[in-house]
């Protein structure tokens, strides 16, 4: 998922989009959008995650896990 979030940044770079953007992701795309948002906070104006699964690790939740749970509850 990390690589997919990085790929989104590379697409924006190739399009010479440097201002903050609204990222919308549905289902698996929501996970990609969330990874991008966590890694590139200054590049995000808004984040929309629709029908995105909540991933909960059996051990202590990582930042990504807490973000996904927060996003689902919000």
Secondary structure, 3 states (H helix, E strand, C coil): CHHHHHHHHHHHHHCCCCCCEEEEEECHHHHHHHHHHHHCHHHEEEEEEECCCCCCCCCCCCHHHHHHHHHHHC
